[in-house]
Amino acid sequence: MRKFLLPLMILCLVCCGKNAGPEGGGSEPEIALDKPTGLAQIDHTENSVKVSWNAVVNALEYQYCLTEEVEGLEPRVLAMGTTAGTYKTLGGLDPEYEQKGIAYYVSVAAVNGRSSSGYCDPIKVTPGQVPPPPPPPPGPDATTVGAEDMADNNDYIHAFDDAE
């Protein structure tokens, strides 16, 4: 499956068409850009993932490419586009991806007006059920007695001691 990723990432880069310069050829020099680093999944829902990466000096925006690999089939591009920030939420993923043999990959490239860094190495991302929030910490109730309660009720304890 990995042998298809490089051609697929090149296809993503070409299809986005962000390497073209301003109309008329302009005289702006190309500025070399580093590939984004630190690409990581930082959150997910049942059918989406959120990824982030480190900013690249001189980048005006970032191209992202989400691919889907199904065992036995060639990978396909599910989403690609641009964003000005260093994070992106990608939705529409199949919550039953594991049972269906699907793997999702994301890659990102830095872009300025005339050049692109090329895509960084893709990472595998995983949507999934969001765990329920943890239960609240136990608090005082009718069966809980704290040390403060005992100090306040000391008179009652002594009253029973004197009754005998």
DSSP file (Angstrom, degrees, kcal/mol; ACC not computed):
  #  RESIDUE AA STRUCTURE BP1 BP2  ACC     N-H-->O    O-->H-N    N-H-->O    O-->H-N    TCO  KAPPA ALPHA  PHI   PSI    X-CA   Y-CA   Z-CA
    1    1 A M    >         0   0    0      0, 0.0     3,-1.6     0, 0.0     4,-0.5   0.000 360.0 360.0 360.0 -36.8    0.0    0.0    0.0
    2    2 A R  G >>  +     0   0    0      1,-0.3     3,-1.2     2,-0.2     4,-0.7   0.796 360.0  70.4 -62.7 -27.7    2.8    2.4    0.8
    3    3 A K  G 34 S+     0   0    0      1,-0.3    -1,-0.3     2,-0.2     3,-0.1   0.731  98.0  51.7 -64.1 -19.5    4.1    2.3   -2.8
    4    4 A F  G <> S+     0   0    0     -3,-1.6     4,-1.9     1,-0.1    -1,-0.3   0.654  91.7  76.3 -88.4 -16.8    1.0    4.2   -3.9
    5    5 A L  H <> S+     0   0    0     -3,-1.2     4,-2.7    -4,-0.5     5,-0.2   0.906  90.1  52.1 -66.7 -43.1    1.4    7.1   -1.4
    6    6 A L  H  X S+     0   0    0     -4,-0.7     4,-2.2     1,-0.2     5,-0.2   0.953 113.1  43.5 -62.0 -50.0    4.2    9.0   -3.1
    7    7 A P  H  > S+     0   0    0      0, 0.0     4,-2.3     0, 0.0    -1,-0.2   0.887 114.3  52.7 -61.3 -34.5    2.4    9.1   -6.5
    8    8 A L  H  X S+     0   0    0     -4,-1.9     4,-2.2     2,-0.2    -2,-0.2   0.906 108.3  49.0 -66.9 -40.9   -0.8   10.0   -4.7
    9    9 A M  H  X S+     0   0    0     -4,-2.7     4,-2.1     2,-0.2    -1,-0.2   0.871 110.4  51.5 -66.7 -36.1    0.8   12.9   -2.8
   10   10 A I  H  X S+     0   0    0     -4,-2.2     4,-2.4    -5,-0.2    -2,-0.2   0.914 108.7  51.7 -65.2 -41.3    2.3   14.2   -6.1
   11   11 A L  H  X S+     0   0    0     -4,-2.3     4,-2.9     1,-0.2    -2,-0.2   0.911 107.9  52.1 -59.6 -42.8   -1.2   14.0   -7.6
   12   12 A C  H  X S+     0   0    0     -4,-2.2     4,-1.8     1,-0.2    -1,-0.2   0.924 110.4  48.5 -58.4 -45.1   -2.5   16.0   -4.7
   13   13 A L  H  X>S+     0   0    0     -4,-2.1     4,-0.8     1,-0.2     5,-0.5   0.910 114.8  43.9 -64.1 -43.6    0.1   18.7   -5.2
   14   14 A V  H ><5S+     0   0    0     -4,-2.4     3,-0.7     1,-0.2    -2,-0.2   0.913 111.6  53.5 -68.7 -42.9   -0.5   19.0   -8.9
   15   15 A C  H 3<5S+     0   0    0     -4,-2.9    -1,-0.2     1,-0.2    -2,-0.2   0.828 101.8  58.1 -65.0 -32.5   -4.3   19.0   -8.6
   16   16 A C  H 3<5S-     0   0    0     -4,-1.8    -1,-0.2    -5,-0.2    -2,-0.2   0.789  90.4-153.9 -70.3 -25.3   -4.3   21.8   -6.1
   17   17 A G  T X<5 +     0   0    0     -4,-0.8     3,-0.7    -3,-0.7    -3,-0.1   0.761  48.2 134.6  63.9  27.6   -2.5   24.0   -8.7
   18   18 A K  T 3 < +     0   0    0     -5,-0.5    94,-0.2     1,-0.2    -1,-0.1   0.425  52.7  77.5 -90.0   2.6   -0.9   26.3   -6.1
   19   19 A N  T 3   +     0   0    0     -6,-0.3    -1,-0.2    -5,-0.1     2,-0.1   0.630  69.8 105.5 -84.8 -11.9    2.5   26.2   -7.7
   20   20 A A    <   -     0   0    0     -3,-0.7     3,-0.1     1,-0.1    95,-0.1  -0.394  66.6-133.2 -70.7 143.4    1.5   28.7  -10.4
   21   21 A G        -     0   0    0      1,-0.2    93,-0.1    93,-0.1     3,-0.1  -0.182  42.8 -61.9 -83.2-177.4    2.8   32.2  -10.1
   22   22 A P    >   -     0   0    0      0, 0.0     3,-1.4     0, 0.0    -1,-0.2  -0.289  69.9 -85.1 -64.1 153.0    0.8   35.4  -10.5
   23   23 A E  T 3  S+     0   0    0      1,-0.3     3,-0.4     2,-0.1    -3,-0.0  -0.255 115.6  34.6 -58.4 145.0   -0.8   35.9  -13.9
   24   24 A G  T 3  S-     0   0    0      1,-0.2    -1,-0.3    -3,-0.1     2,-0.0   0.487 120.7 -88.7  87.4   2.1    1.6   37.5  -16.4
   25   25 A G    <   -     0   0    0     -3,-1.4    -1,-0.2    -4,-0.1    -2,-0.1   0.064  59.1-153.1  86.0 -27.2    4.7   35.8  -15.1
   26   26 A G        -     0   0    0     -3,-0.4    -2,-0.1     1,-0.2    -5,-0.0   0.428  20.7-110.3  41.8 167.4    5.5   38.5  -12.4
   27   27 A S        +     0   0    0      2,-0.1    -1,-0.2     0, 0.0    -2,-0.0   0.233  68.7 131.8-115.4  12.1    9.0   39.1  -11.2
   28   28 A E        -     0   0    0      1,-0.1     2,-0.1    -3,-0.1     3,-0.1  -0.480  57.4-126.2 -64.8 128.2    8.6   37.7   -7.7
   29   29 A P        -     0   0    0      0, 0.0     2,-0.2     0, 0.0    85,-0.1  -0.453  25.8-104.5 -73.8 150.4   11.5   35.3   -6.9
   30   30 A E        -     0   0    0     -2,-0.1     2,-0.5    84,-0.1    -9,-0.0  -0.519  30.6-147.1 -70.8 140.7   10.6   31.9   -5.7
   31   31 A I        -     0   0    0     -2,-0.2     2,-0.1    27,-0.1    81,-0.1  -0.956  16.7-124.3-112.5 121.8   11.2   31.4   -2.0
   32   32 A A        -     0   0    0     -2,-0.5     2,-0.4     1,-0.0    85,-0.1  -0.414  28.8-159.8 -65.6 135.1   12.3   28.0   -0.9
   33   33 A L        -     0   0    0     83,-0.2     2,-0.2    -2,-0.1    25,-0.1  -0.932  12.4-129.3-118.5 140.8   10.0   26.5    1.7
   34   34 A D        -     0   0    0     -2,-0.4    76,-0.2    23,-0.3    83,-0.2  -0.531  35.1-102.2 -78.7 154.0   10.7   23.7    4.2
   35   35 A K        -     0   0    0     -2,-0.2    74,-0.1    82,-0.2    84,-0.1  -0.499  48.0 -94.6 -70.3 146.2    8.2   20.9    4.4
   36   36 A P        -     0   0    0      0, 0.0     2,-0.3     0, 0.0     3,-0.2  -0.324  44.6-159.5 -60.2 144.9    5.9   21.1    7.5
   37   37 A T        +     0   0    0     17,-0.3    17,-3.0     1,-0.1    83,-0.0  -0.768  62.1  41.8-118.8 167.4    7.1   19.2   10.5
   38   38 A G        +     0   0    0     -2,-0.3     2,-0.2     1,-0.2    14,-0.2   0.695  65.7 174.6  73.1  19.4    5.3   17.9   13.6
   39   39 A L        +     0   0    0     -3,-0.2     2,-0.3    14,-0.1    14,-0.2  -0.427  15.4 155.3 -61.4 124.7    2.2   16.7   11.7
   40   40 A A  E     -A   52   0A   0     12,-2.4    12,-2.4    -2,-0.2     2,-0.5  -0.996  49.1-111.3-152.3 150.7    0.1   14.9   14.3
   41   41 A Q  E     +A   51   0A   0     -2,-0.3    10,-0.3    10,-0.2     3,-0.1  -0.747  33.9 174.0 -81.7 128.4   -3.5   14.0   15.0
   42   42 A I  E     +     0   0A   0      8,-3.0     2,-0.3    -2,-0.5     9,-0.2   0.542  59.4   1.6-115.1 -10.5   -4.7   16.0   18.0
   43   43 A D  E     -A   50   0A   0      7,-1.4     7,-2.6     2,-0.0     2,-0.3  -0.980  57.4-171.5-165.1 167.1   -8.4   15.2   18.2
   44   44 A H  E     -A   49   0A   0     -2,-0.3     5,-0.2     5,-0.3     2,-0.2  -0.986   8.8-161.7-159.6 159.9  -11.1   13.1   16.7
   45   45 A T  E >   -A   48   0A   0      3,-2.4    83,-2.8    -2,-0.3     3,-0.5  -0.685  54.9 -78.9-126.1-172.4  -14.8   12.4   16.7
   46   46 A E  T 3  S+     0   0    0     -2,-0.2    83,-0.2     1,-0.2     3,-0.0   0.852 129.7  16.0 -59.5 -34.4  -16.7    9.3   15.4
   47   47 A N  T 3  S+     0   0    0     81,-0.1    46,-2.6    80,-0.1    45,-0.4   0.123 121.3  55.4-130.8  24.0  -16.3   10.5   11.8
   48   48 A S  E <   -A   45   0A   0     -3,-0.5    -3,-2.4    43,-0.2     2,-0.3  -0.981  54.1-154.2-149.3 162.6  -13.6   13.2   11.8
   49   49 A V  E     -AB  44  90A   0     41,-2.1    41,-3.0    -2,-0.3     2,-0.5  -0.973   9.2-147.4-133.8 150.8  -10.0   13.9   12.7
   50   50 A K  E     -AB  43  89A   0     -7,-2.6    -8,-3.0    -2,-0.3    -7,-1.4  -0.984  19.9-175.3-118.9 128.9   -8.2   17.1   13.6
   51   51 A V  E     -AB  41  88A   0     37,-2.7    37,-2.3    -2,-0.5     2,-0.3  -0.868   4.3-172.0-120.8 155.5   -4.5   17.4   12.7
   52   52 A S  E     -AB  40  87A   0    -12,-2.4   -12,-2.4    -2,-0.3     2,-0.3  -0.936   2.4-177.6-140.1 164.5   -1.9   20.1   13.4
   53   53 A W        -     0   0    0     33,-1.9   -15,-0.2    -2,-0.3     2,-0.2  -0.949  35.9 -83.6-154.4 168.3    1.6   20.8   12.3
   54   54 A N        -     0   0    0    -17,-3.0   -17,-0.3    -2,-0.3   -15,-0.1  -0.533  50.4-104.1 -79.6 145.2    4.4   23.4   13.0
   55   55 A A        -     0   0    0     -2,-0.2     2,-0.4   -19,-0.1   -18,-0.1  -0.323  29.6-137.6 -65.6 150.2    4.4   26.6   11.0
   56   56 A V    >   -     0   0    0    -20,-0.1     3,-1.9     3,-0.1    -1,-0.1  -0.945  23.8-108.8-113.3 131.9    6.8   27.1    8.2
   57   57 A V  T 3  S+     0   0    0     -2,-0.4   -23,-0.3     1,-0.3     3,-0.1  -0.351 102.5  10.1 -59.0 134.3    8.7   30.3    7.7
   58   58 A N  T 3  S+     0   0    0      1,-0.3     2,-0.3   -25,-0.1    -1,-0.3   0.431  91.9 137.1  73.6   3.8    7.4   32.3    4.6
   59   59 A A    <   -     0   0    0     -3,-1.9    -1,-0.3     1,-0.2    53,-0.3  -0.649  33.9-173.4 -79.3 135.0    4.4   30.0    4.1
   60   60 A L  S    S-     0   0    0     51,-2.9     2,-0.3    -2,-0.3    52,-0.2   0.713  70.4 -11.9 -95.8 -27.7    1.2   31.9    3.3
   61   61 A E  E     -C  111   0B   0     50,-2.0    50,-2.7    25,-0.0     2,-0.4  -0.940  66.2-118.8-159.2 177.7   -1.0   28.9    3.5
   62   62 A Y  E     -CD 110  83B   0     21,-2.7    21,-2.0    -2,-0.3     2,-0.4  -0.983  12.3-142.8-131.3 138.7   -0.9   25.1    3.7
   63   63 A Q  E     -CD 109  82B   0     46,-2.5    46,-2.4    -2,-0.4     2,-0.3  -0.823  20.3-164.9 -94.7 139.0   -2.3   22.4    1.3
   64   64 A Y  E     -CD 108  81B   0     17,-2.3    17,-1.5    -2,-0.4     2,-0.4  -0.916   6.7-165.8-121.7 153.4   -3.7   19.3    3.0
   65   65 A C  E     -CD 107  80B   0     42,-2.1    42,-1.7    -2,-0.3     2,-0.5  -0.967   2.1-165.7-141.8 121.7   -4.5   16.0    1.4
   66   66 A L  E     -CD 106  79B   0     13,-3.3    12,-3.0    -2,-0.4    13,-1.6  -0.936  15.3-174.2-107.2 123.0   -6.6   13.2    3.0
   67   67 A T  E     -CD 105  77B   0     38,-2.9    38,-2.3    -2,-0.5     2,-0.4  -0.842  14.7-147.4-118.4 157.1   -6.3    9.8    1.4
   68   68 A E  E     -CD 104  76B   0      8,-2.7     8,-2.2    -2,-0.3     2,-0.5  -0.980   8.5-164.8-122.9 132.2   -8.2    6.6    1.9
   69   69 A E  E     -C  103   0B   0     34,-3.1    34,-2.5    -2,-0.4     2,-0.5  -0.978   2.8-171.7-118.5 126.1   -6.6    3.2    1.4
   70   70 A V  E >   -C  102   0B   0     -2,-0.5     3,-2.7    32,-0.2    32,-0.2  -0.965  39.5 -99.8-114.0 131.6   -8.7    0.1    1.2
   71   71 A E  T 3  S+     0   0    0     30,-1.5     3,-0.1    -2,-0.5    31,-0.0  -0.219 108.5  15.0 -53.4 129.3   -6.9   -3.2    1.2
   72   72 A G  T 3  S+     0   0    0      1,-0.3     2,-0.3     0, 0.0    -1,-0.3   0.308 113.4  87.6  90.0  -8.6   -6.6   -4.6   -2.3
   73   73 A L  S <  S-     0   0    0     -3,-2.7    -1,-0.3     3,-0.0    -3,-0.2  -0.826  84.1 -99.4-120.1 160.0   -7.5   -1.2   -4.0
   74   74 A E        -     0   0    0     -2,-0.3    -4,-0.2     1,-0.1    -6,-0.1  -0.494  49.6 -99.1 -72.8 147.1   -5.5    1.8   -5.1
   75   75 A P        -     0   0    0      0, 0.0     2,-0.4     0, 0.0    -6,-0.2  -0.255  39.8-156.4 -62.0 153.6   -5.6    4.7   -2.6
   76   76 A R  E     -D   68   0B   0     -8,-2.2    -8,-2.7    -3,-0.1     2,-0.5  -0.985  19.4-113.2-135.2 149.3   -7.9    7.6   -3.4
   77   77 A V  E     +D   67   0B   0     -2,-0.4   -10,-0.3   -10,-0.2     3,-0.1  -0.665  29.6 176.9 -79.6 125.4   -8.0   11.2   -2.5
   78   78 A L  E     -     0   0B   0    -12,-3.0     2,-0.3    -2,-0.5   -11,-0.2   0.792  66.9  -0.5 -95.5 -37.1  -11.0   12.0   -0.2
   79   79 A A  E     +D   66   0B   0    -13,-1.6   -13,-3.3     2,-0.0    -1,-0.4  -0.990  58.7 166.7-154.6 142.6  -10.2   15.7    0.4
   80   80 A M  E     +D   65   0B   0     -2,-0.3     2,-0.3   -15,-0.2   -15,-0.2  -0.973  21.7 115.4-153.9 151.1   -7.7   18.3   -0.4
   81   81 A G  E     -D   64   0B   0    -17,-1.5   -17,-2.3    -2,-0.3     2,-0.3  -0.947  51.4 -79.0 177.8-162.7   -7.6   22.0   -0.1
   82   82 A T  E     -D   63   0B   0     -2,-0.3     2,-0.3   -19,-0.2   -19,-0.2  -0.903  28.1-176.6-128.8 156.9   -5.8   24.9    1.6
   83   83 A T  E     -D   62   0B   0    -21,-2.0   -21,-2.7    -2,-0.3     5,-0.0  -0.987  25.5-143.3-148.1 148.3   -6.0   26.5    5.0
   84   84 A A  S    S+     0   0    0     -2,-0.3    -1,-0.1   -23,-0.2   -21,-0.1   0.722  81.8  70.8 -83.7 -21.8   -4.2   29.6    6.4
   85   85 A G  S    S-     0   0    0      2,-0.2    -2,-0.1   -23,-0.1   -23,-0.1  -0.217  88.0-113.5 -90.1-179.8   -3.8   28.0    9.9
   86   86 A T  S    S+     0   0    0     -2,-0.1   -33,-1.9   -25,-0.0     2,-0.3  -0.101  93.7  56.0-106.2  32.9   -1.6   25.2   11.2
   87   87 A Y  E     -B   52   0A   0    -35,-0.2     2,-0.3     2,-0.0   -35,-0.2  -0.980  57.9-173.5-155.1 157.9   -4.5   22.8   11.9
   88   88 A K  E     -B   51   0A   0    -37,-2.3   -37,-2.7    -2,-0.3     2,-0.5  -0.964  17.4-144.4-156.1 137.1   -7.4   21.3   10.0
   89   89 A T  E     -B   50   0A   0     -2,-0.3     2,-0.5   -39,-0.2   -39,-0.2  -0.915  19.1-164.2-101.1 128.2  -10.4   19.2   10.9
   90   90 A L  E     -B   49   0A   0    -41,-3.0   -41,-2.1    -2,-0.5     3,-0.2  -0.958  13.3-179.9-117.4 121.0  -11.3   16.7    8.2
   91   91 A G        +     0   0    0     -2,-0.5   -43,-0.2   -43,-0.2   -41,-0.0  -0.376  46.2  71.2-111.7-172.6  -14.7   15.1    8.3
   92   92 A G        +     0   0    0    -45,-0.4     2,-0.2     1,-0.2   -44,-0.2   0.666  63.6 150.4  78.8  18.7  -16.9   12.6    6.4
   93   93 A L        -     0   0    0    -46,-2.6    -1,-0.2    -3,-0.2     3,-0.0  -0.520  53.6-105.5 -84.8 152.8  -14.8    9.6    7.6
   94   94 A D    >   -     0   0    0     -2,-0.2     3,-1.5     1,-0.2     4,-0.1  -0.648  18.9-152.3 -79.7 119.8  -16.4    6.1    8.0
   95   95 A P  T 3  S+     0   0    0      0, 0.0     3,-0.3     0, 0.0    -1,-0.2   0.724  98.0  52.8 -65.6 -18.0  -16.9    5.3   11.7
   96   96 A E  T 3> S+     0   0    0      1,-0.2     4,-1.5     2,-0.1     6,-0.2  -0.037  71.7 128.0-103.4  30.9  -16.6    1.6   10.8
   97   97 A Y  T <4> +     0   0    0     -3,-1.5     5,-3.0     1,-0.2     4,-0.3   0.851  68.6  52.4 -57.2 -39.8  -13.3    2.1    8.9
   98   98 A E  T >45S+     0   0    0     -3,-0.3     3,-1.4     1,-0.2    -1,-0.2   0.932 108.2  49.6 -65.3 -45.4  -11.5   -0.7   10.8
   99   99 A Q  T 345S+     0   0    0      1,-0.3    -1,-0.2    -3,-0.1    -2,-0.2   0.792 113.3  48.5 -63.5 -27.6  -14.1   -3.3   10.1
  100  100 A K  T 3<5S-     0   0    0     -4,-1.5    -1,-0.3     2,-0.1    -2,-0.2   0.384 115.7-113.2 -94.6   3.0  -14.0   -2.4    6.4
  101  101 A G  T < 5 +     0   0    0     -3,-1.4   -30,-1.5    -4,-0.3     2,-0.4   0.812  64.5 150.7  71.8  30.4  -10.2   -2.5    6.1
  102  102 A I  E   < -C   70   0B   0     -5,-3.0     2,-0.4   -32,-0.2    -1,-0.2  -0.767  26.4-170.7 -98.3 139.9   -9.9    1.2    5.5
  103  103 A A  E     -C   69   0B   0    -34,-2.5   -34,-3.1    -2,-0.4     2,-0.4  -0.992   9.7-150.8-126.0 138.9   -6.9    3.3    6.5
  104  104 A Y  E     -CE  68 125B   0     21,-0.7    21,-2.2    -2,-0.4     2,-0.3  -0.888  12.2-172.8-110.9 140.4   -6.8    7.1    6.4
  105  105 A Y  E     -CE  67 124B   0    -38,-2.3   -38,-2.9    -2,-0.4     2,-0.4  -0.977   5.2-163.4-132.2 145.3   -3.7    9.2    5.8
  106  106 A V  E     +CE  66 123B   0     17,-2.3    17,-2.5    -2,-0.3     2,-0.3  -0.978   8.8 176.4-127.7 141.7   -3.0   13.0    5.9
  107  107 A S  E     -C   65   0B   0    -42,-1.7   -42,-2.1    -2,-0.4     2,-0.3  -0.967  10.5-156.4-139.5 156.9   -0.2   15.0    4.5
  108  108 A V  E     -C   64   0B   0     -2,-0.3    12,-2.4   -44,-0.2     2,-0.3  -0.977   4.2-165.4-137.6 145.3    0.5   18.7    4.4
  109  109 A A  E     -C   63   0B   0    -46,-2.4   -46,-2.5    -2,-0.3     2,-0.3  -0.973  21.9-125.5-128.2 146.1    2.6   21.1    2.2
  110  110 A A  E     -C   62   0B   0      8,-0.5     7,-2.6    -2,-0.3     8,-0.4  -0.701  31.5-170.7 -87.9 143.0    3.6   24.7    2.8
  111  111 A V  E     +CF  61 116B   0    -50,-2.7   -51,-2.9    -2,-0.3   -50,-2.0  -0.988  15.6 174.3-137.0 141.7    2.7   27.2    0.1
  112  112 A N        -     0   0    0      3,-2.4   -53,-0.1    -2,-0.4     3,-0.0  -0.696  58.6 -71.8-127.4-170.0    3.5   30.8   -0.7
  113  113 A G  S    S+     0   0    0     -2,-0.2   -83,-0.1     1,-0.2     3,-0.1   0.771 126.2  15.2 -56.7 -30.3    2.6   32.8   -3.8
  114  114 A R  S    S+     0   0    0    -85,-0.1     2,-0.3     1,-0.1    -1,-0.2   0.543 120.7  38.2-125.1 -10.2    5.0   31.1   -6.1
  115  115 A S        -     0   0    0    -84,-0.1    -3,-2.4   -95,-0.1     2,-0.3  -0.928  52.7-148.8-144.8 166.3    6.3   27.9   -4.6
  116  116 A S  B     -F  111   0B   0     -2,-0.3   -83,-0.2    -5,-0.2    -5,-0.2  -0.960  18.2-138.1-133.7 151.0    5.4   24.9   -2.5
  117  117 A S        -     0   0    0     -7,-2.6   -82,-0.2    -2,-0.3    -6,-0.1   0.675  49.4-117.1 -79.1 -17.3    7.5   22.8   -0.2
  118  118 A G        -     0   0    0     -8,-0.4    -8,-0.5   -84,-0.1    -1,-0.2  -0.045  47.3 -57.2  85.2 157.0    6.1   19.5   -1.4
  119  119 A Y        -     0   0    0    -10,-0.2   -10,-0.2   -84,-0.1   -84,-0.1  -0.408  50.1-128.6 -73.7 143.6    4.1   17.2    1.0
  120  120 A C        -     0   0    0    -12,-2.4   -83,-0.1     1,-0.2    -1,-0.1  -0.318  50.8 -67.8 -75.8 170.6    5.6   16.0    4.2
  121  121 A D        -     0   0    0      1,-0.1    -1,-0.2   -14,-0.1   -13,-0.1  -0.389  62.5-112.3 -60.3 136.5    5.5   12.3    5.0
  122  122 A P        -     0   0    0      0, 0.0     2,-0.4     0, 0.0   -15,-0.2  -0.336  25.9-148.1 -71.4 153.1    1.8   11.2    5.5
  123  123 A I  E     -E  106   0B   0    -17,-2.5   -17,-2.3    -2,-0.0     2,-0.4  -0.913  18.4-116.6-117.0 150.3    0.6   10.1    8.9
  124  124 A K  E     -E  105   0B   0     -2,-0.4     2,-0.3   -19,-0.2   -19,-0.2  -0.713  33.8-163.2 -83.0 133.1   -2.1    7.6    9.6
  125  125 A V  E     -E  104   0B   0    -21,-2.2   -21,-0.7    -2,-0.4   -76,-0.0  -0.879   5.2-156.2-119.9 152.9   -5.2    9.1   11.3
  126  126 A T        -     0   0    0     -2,-0.3     2,-0.1   -23,-0.1   -78,-0.1  -0.943   2.7-159.5-136.1 112.9   -8.0    7.4   13.1
  127  127 A P        +     0   0    0      0, 0.0     2,-0.3     0, 0.0   -81,-0.2  -0.342  30.5 150.4 -73.1 170.4  -11.5    8.6   13.8
  128  128 A G        -     0   0    0    -83,-2.8   -80,-0.2   -80,-0.3   -81,-0.1  -0.953  47.7 -57.4 174.2 169.8  -13.3    7.0   16.6
  129  129 A Q        -     0   0    0     -2,-0.3   -84,-0.0   -83,-0.2   -85,-0.0  -0.394  50.9-124.0 -66.4 139.7  -15.9    7.2   19.3
  130  130 A V        -     0   0    0     -2,-0.1    -1,-0.1     1,-0.1   -85,-0.1  -0.732  30.1-118.6 -83.5 127.5  -15.3   10.0   21.8
  131  131 A P        -     0   0    0      0, 0.0    -1,-0.1     0, 0.0     0, 0.0  -0.316  33.1-101.0 -65.3 149.6  -15.2    8.6   25.3
  132  132 A P        -     0   0    0      0, 0.0    -3,-0.0     0, 0.0     0, 0.0  -0.318  48.0 -90.5 -65.4 155.2  -17.8    9.9   27.7
  133  133 A P        -     0   0    0      0, 0.0    -3,-0.0     0, 0.0     0, 0.0  -0.310  51.1 -95.6 -63.8 151.4  -16.6   12.5   30.2
  134  134 A P        -     0   0    0      0, 0.0     0, 0.0     0, 0.0     0, 0.0  -0.302  46.7 -97.1 -64.6 152.1  -15.3   11.2   33.5
  135  135 A P        -     0   0    0      0, 0.0     0, 0.0     0, 0.0     0, 0.0  -0.328  47.3 -95.2 -66.6 153.9  -17.7   11.1   36.3
  136  136 A P        -     0   0    0      0, 0.0     3,-0.1     0, 0.0     0, 0.0  -0.327  49.5 -92.6 -66.4 153.8  -17.6   14.0   38.8
  137  137 A P        -     0   0    0      0, 0.0     2,-0.0     0, 0.0     0, 0.0  -0.311  53.1 -89.7 -63.8 150.7  -15.5   13.5   41.9
  138  138 A P        -     0   0    0      0, 0.0     3,-0.0     0, 0.0     0, 0.0  -0.331  51.0-172.9 -62.6 142.4  -17.4   12.2   44.9
  139  139 A G        -     0   0    0     -3,-0.1     2,-0.1     1,-0.1     5,-0.1  -0.742  35.7 -65.1-127.6 176.6  -18.8   14.9   47.0
  140  140 A P        +     0   0    0      0, 0.0     2,-0.2     0, 0.0     5,-0.1  -0.398  60.7 157.9 -65.9 138.4  -20.6   15.0   50.4
  141  141 A D    >   -     0   0    0     -2,-0.1     3,-1.2     3,-0.1     0, 0.0  -0.758  60.0 -69.0-142.6-167.8  -24.0   13.3   50.5
  142  142 A A  T 3  S+     0   0    0      1,-0.3     0, 0.0    -2,-0.2     0, 0.0   0.731 132.5  42.1 -64.1 -21.6  -26.2   11.7   53.1
  143  143 A T  T 3  S+     0   0    0      2,-0.0     2,-0.5     0, 0.0    -1,-0.3   0.447  97.5  87.9-105.0  -0.6  -23.8    8.9   53.7
  144  144 A T    <   -     0   0    0     -3,-1.2     2,-0.5    -5,-0.1    -3,-0.1  -0.859  52.1-175.9-103.5 129.0  -20.6   10.8   53.7
  145  145 A V        -     0   0    0     -2,-0.5     2,-0.1    -5,-0.1    -3,-0.0  -0.985   8.5-160.5-124.7 123.6  -19.3   12.4   56.9
  146  146 A G     >  -     0   0    0     -2,-0.5     4,-1.7     1,-0.1     3,-0.2  -0.464  35.4-102.4 -96.0 171.7  -16.2   14.5   56.8
  147  147 A A  H  > S+     0   0    0      1,-0.2     4,-2.1     2,-0.2     5,-0.1   0.850 122.2  56.9 -61.0 -35.4  -13.9   15.6   59.7
  148  148 A E  H  > S+     0   0    0      1,-0.2     4,-2.0     2,-0.2    -1,-0.2   0.894 104.9  51.6 -63.7 -38.3  -15.6   19.0   59.7
  149  149 A D  H  > S+     0   0    0     -3,-0.2     4,-1.5     1,-0.2    -1,-0.2   0.892 108.6  51.0 -64.9 -38.7  -18.9   17.4   60.3
  150  150 A M  H  < S+     0   0    0     -4,-1.7    -1,-0.2     1,-0.2    -2,-0.2   0.902 108.8  51.0 -66.2 -40.1  -17.6   15.3   63.2
  151  151 A A  H >< S+     0   0    0     -4,-2.1     3,-1.0     1,-0.2     4,-0.2   0.902 110.5  49.4 -64.5 -40.3  -16.1   18.4   64.9
  152  152 A D  H 3< S+     0   0    0     -4,-2.0     3,-0.4     1,-0.2    -1,-0.2   0.790 113.4  46.5 -68.5 -27.6  -19.5   20.3   64.6
  153  153 A N  T 3X S+     0   0    0     -4,-1.5     4,-1.5     1,-0.2     3,-0.5   0.203  76.2 108.6-101.6  15.6  -21.3   17.3   66.1
  154  154 A N  H <> S+     0   0    0     -3,-1.0     4,-2.2     1,-0.2     5,-0.2   0.845  73.5  60.3 -60.7 -34.9  -19.0   16.7   69.0
  155  155 A D  H  > S+     0   0    0     -3,-0.4     4,-1.9     1,-0.2    -1,-0.2   0.880 103.3  50.8 -62.1 -38.3  -21.6   18.1   71.5
  156  156 A Y  H  > S+     0   0    0     -3,-0.5     4,-1.6     2,-0.2    -1,-0.2   0.889 107.9  52.1 -67.7 -38.3  -24.1   15.4   70.5
  157  157 A I  H  X S+     0   0    0     -4,-1.5     4,-1.5     1,-0.2     3,-0.2   0.929 111.9  46.2 -63.4 -44.1  -21.5   12.6   70.9
  158  158 A H  H  X S+     0   0    0     -4,-2.2     4,-2.0     1,-0.2    -1,-0.2   0.842 105.8  60.6 -67.0 -32.5  -20.7   13.9   74.5
  159  159 A A  H  X S+     0   0    0     -4,-1.9     4,-0.8     1,-0.2    -1,-0.2   0.884 106.1  46.6 -63.2 -37.1  -24.4   14.2   75.3
  160  160 A F  H  X S+     0   0    0     -4,-1.6     4,-0.6    -3,-0.2     3,-0.3   0.851 108.4  56.3 -73.7 -33.0  -24.9   10.5   74.7
  161  161 A D  H >< S+     0   0    0     -4,-1.5     3,-0.7     1,-0.2    -2,-0.2   0.888 107.7  48.5 -63.0 -38.2  -21.8    9.7   76.8
  162  162 A D  H 3< S+     0   0    0     -4,-2.0    -1,-0.2     1,-0.2    -2,-0.2   0.704  97.1  72.5 -75.0 -20.1  -23.3   11.6   79.7
  163  163 A A  H 3<        0   0    0     -4,-0.8    -1,-0.2    -3,-0.3    -2,-0.2   0.730 360.0 360.0 -70.7 -22.3  -26.7    9.8   79.4
  164  164 A E    <<        0   0    0     -3,-0.7    -1,-0.3    -4,-0.6    -2,-0.1   0.499 360.0 360.0 -79.4 360.0  -25.4    6.5   80.7
